[in-house]
């Protein structure tokens, strides 16, 4: 009998269901996704992380390996890795539990609901790492450096806080620089080839996609902005 041509799809769906189930059962994972925009049970997140230490948040975190490595390096700080797909976050959440890294949490949340999770001026550092570029002009409103989102970030960042953004996509990066400047953010660090720069080693921790692109010789664009 010939192999089922859809077998790989069935296996993939099973793997996703497995990861979803484990994400919801892990102590360091918090599913705050909701259709109505409200954020339910967020208190459990803050009970887990506590109230002490600088708060660092990564958006579009993918599998969360960037936040996990930051948490390893800075045990006195608190880290939150946010993505809409919990099956991506699952792998780093599992590693964090296995290693006893308890200062990082993994959260499933829509970015548009950030203001329902974080209070005003509560975040010390915000990271946007290799987000979807949404290359079509009509999709620009979905880019995480669109002015709509920059307004969110301005509200939840502390006055002394900073926003770090990195991407391999040069058109997105150039467009984003325009958004920062137009919306009166101050650019304090800038590189069109992060890994060849003298900037902080923490900035050079690689995300999953960053590893893939740098291995192909594609440079990482990086900027730090302050409100």
matplotlib code that plots the C-alpha trace (Angstrom):
import matplotlib.pyplot as plt

x = [0.0, 1.3, 2.3, -0.4, 0.6, -0.9, 0.9, 3.3, 0.4, -1.2, 2.1, 2.6, -0.9, -0.2, 3.1, 1.4, -1.4, 1.3, 3.2, 0.0, -1.0, 2.4, 2.6, -0.6, 0.7, 4.1, 4.6, 6.5, 4.0, 0.9, -1.8, -3.3, -4.8, -8.4, -10.8, -12.3, -9.0, -9.2, -6.2, -7.4, -5.4, -2.4, -1.9, -0.4, 2.3, 3.3, 3.1, 5.6, 8.0, 7.7, 7.9, 11.7, 14.2, 14.2, 11.5, 12.6, 10.0, 10.6, 7.9, 7.5, 9.8, 9.5, 10.9, 12.0, 15.7, 16.8, 14.9, 16.1, 19.8, 19.3, 17.7, 20.6, 23.0, 21.0, 19.4, 18.5, 16.2, 12.8, 12.1, 8.8, 8.9, 5.7, 4.5, 1.1, 2.1, 2.6, 4.0, 7.0, 7.6, 7.3, 10.9, 12.6, 10.0, 10.9, 14.6, 14.2, 12.3, 15.0, 17.8, 16.0, 15.9, 13.0, 13.3, 11.8, 8.2, 6.7, 3.4, 0.9, -0.6, -1.7, 0.6, -2.4, -3.3, -0.1, -1.8, -4.1, -1.1, 1.5, 0.8, 2.0, 5.8, 6.4, 8.9, 12.7, 13.6, 11.6, 12.9, 11.5, 13.4, 13.1, 9.4, 7.3, 8.2, 4.7, 6.3, 3.2, 2.4, -1.2, 0.0, 2.3, -0.2, 0.7, 4.5, 5.5, 7.2, 4.1, 3.2, 0.2, 2.4, 5.0, 2.2, 1.7, 5.4, 5.7, 3.0, 4.4, 8.1, 9.6, 10.9, 14.4, 13.5, 14.8, 13.5, 15.8, 14.9, 16.8, 16.0, 17.7, 15.2, 16.8, 13.7, 11.8, 14.6, 14.9, 11.1, 11.2, 13.9, 11.6, 8.8, 11.0, 12.1, 8.7, 7.2, 9.9, 11.9, 15.6, 18.0, 21.0, 22.6, 22.6, 24.3, 23.7, 25.9, 25.4, 27.7, 30.6, 30.0, 31.4, 27.9, 27.0, 27.4, 23.9, 22.6, 24.4, 22.6, 21.0, 17.3, 16.4, 16.0, 19.1, 21.2, 19.8, 20.3, 23.8, 24.9, 23.9, 26.0, 23.0, 23.8, 21.6, 20.4, 20.0, 18.8, 18.2, 15.5, 14.3, 11.0]
y = [0.0, 3.4, 5.8, 8.3, 11.6, 13.5, 11.5, 14.3, 16.8, 14.4, 14.0, 17.8, 18.4, 15.8, 17.5, 20.9, 19.5, 17.9, 21.2, 23.1, 20.8, 20.9, 24.7, 25.1, 22.7, 24.3, 26.5, 29.1, 29.4, 31.6, 31.5, 35.0, 34.9, 35.9, 36.7, 39.7, 41.4, 41.1, 39.5, 36.9, 35.4, 37.7, 37.7, 34.2, 35.6, 38.2, 35.7, 33.6, 36.3, 38.4, 42.1, 42.6, 43.2, 45.1, 43.9, 43.0, 42.0, 40.4, 40.7, 38.2, 36.0, 32.9, 29.9, 32.2, 31.3, 34.9, 35.7, 32.4, 33.2, 36.8, 35.2, 32.9, 35.8, 38.2, 36.2, 39.4, 40.6, 39.4, 38.4, 37.9, 36.3, 36.9, 35.3, 34.4, 30.8, 28.8, 25.8, 28.0, 29.1, 25.5, 24.5, 27.2, 27.0, 23.3, 24.1, 26.8, 24.4, 21.7, 24.2, 25.8, 29.2, 30.8, 34.5, 34.1, 33.5, 32.6, 34.2, 33.6, 37.0, 39.3, 42.3, 44.6, 43.6, 44.7, 47.6, 45.1, 43.2, 45.8, 48.9, 52.3, 52.9, 49.3, 48.0, 48.7, 47.2, 46.2, 43.9, 43.4, 40.6, 39.5, 40.2, 39.4, 42.1, 42.2, 43.4, 44.5, 48.2, 47.5, 45.3, 48.0, 48.5, 45.0, 45.8, 46.0, 49.3, 50.9, 54.1, 52.4, 50.0, 52.7, 54.4, 51.3, 51.0, 54.6, 54.1, 50.9, 51.8, 53.6, 57.2, 55.7, 52.6, 51.6, 49.8, 47.5, 46.4, 44.0, 42.4, 41.0, 42.8, 46.0, 47.6, 46.9, 48.3, 51.5, 52.0, 51.4, 54.1, 56.5, 55.6, 56.1, 59.5, 60.7, 59.7, 61.5, 58.6, 59.2, 56.8, 56.1, 53.1, 52.0, 49.3, 47.8, 44.8, 44.1, 41.1, 43.1, 46.1, 47.0, 47.0, 44.9, 41.1, 40.8, 42.4, 39.7, 36.8, 35.1, 34.3, 31.2, 33.2, 35.2, 32.1, 31.0, 34.3, 35.1, 31.6, 32.7, 35.9, 38.2, 40.9, 41.9, 45.5, 46.9, 50.1, 51.3, 53.9, 55.9, 57.8]
z = [0.0, -0.9, 1.9, 2.9, 1.2, 4.1, 6.8, 7.5, 8.0, 10.5, 12.4, 12.4, 13.8, 16.6, 17.5, 17.7, 19.9, 22.1, 22.4, 23.1, 25.9, 27.5, 27.2, 29.1, 31.8, 32.4, 35.4, 33.4, 30.6, 30.5, 27.8, 27.9, 24.4, 24.2, 21.4, 23.2, 23.9, 27.7, 29.5, 32.0, 34.9, 34.4, 38.1, 37.9, 35.6, 38.2, 41.0, 39.1, 38.3, 41.4, 41.7, 42.1, 39.3, 36.0, 33.6, 30.1, 27.4, 24.0, 21.4, 18.5, 20.5, 18.3, 20.2, 23.0, 22.9, 23.0, 26.2, 27.8, 27.1, 28.5, 31.6, 32.1, 31.9, 34.2, 37.0, 38.9, 36.1, 35.0, 31.4, 29.5, 26.0, 24.1, 20.9, 19.5, 18.8, 22.0, 20.2, 19.3, 22.9, 24.1, 23.5, 25.4, 28.2, 28.6, 28.7, 31.3, 33.6, 33.1, 33.9, 36.8, 35.1, 36.9, 36.0, 32.5, 31.6, 28.2, 27.3, 24.5, 23.8, 20.9, 20.7, 20.4, 23.9, 25.5, 27.3, 29.0, 30.5, 31.3, 33.4, 32.3, 32.7, 33.9, 31.4, 31.6, 28.2, 25.2, 22.4, 19.0, 17.4, 13.8, 13.4, 10.4, 7.8, 6.3, 3.0, 1.2, 1.5, 2.5, 5.4, 6.9, 9.8, 11.0, 11.3, 14.9, 14.4, 12.9, 14.7, 16.3, 18.1, 18.9, 20.8, 22.9, 23.6, 24.7, 27.3, 28.9, 28.8, 31.7, 31.1, 31.3, 29.3, 25.9, 22.9, 20.9, 17.4, 15.2, 11.8, 8.7, 6.5, 5.3, 3.8, 7.0, 9.0, 6.9, 7.1, 10.9, 11.3, 9.6, 11.9, 15.0, 13.9, 12.7, 16.0, 17.9, 19.3, 19.9, 18.3, 20.6, 19.0, 15.3, 13.3, 9.9, 10.8, 14.5, 14.7, 13.3, 15.6, 19.0, 20.6, 23.7, 23.5, 24.9, 21.7, 19.7, 21.3, 18.3, 17.8, 15.8, 12.6, 13.3, 13.4, 10.1, 8.3, 9.7, 8.6, 5.0, 5.4, 5.8, 8.4, 11.3, 11.4, 14.9, 16.6, 20.1, 20.5, 23.6, 23.9]

ax = plt.figure().add_subplot(projection="3d")
ax.plot(x, y, z, "-o")
ax.set_aspect("equal")
plt.show()
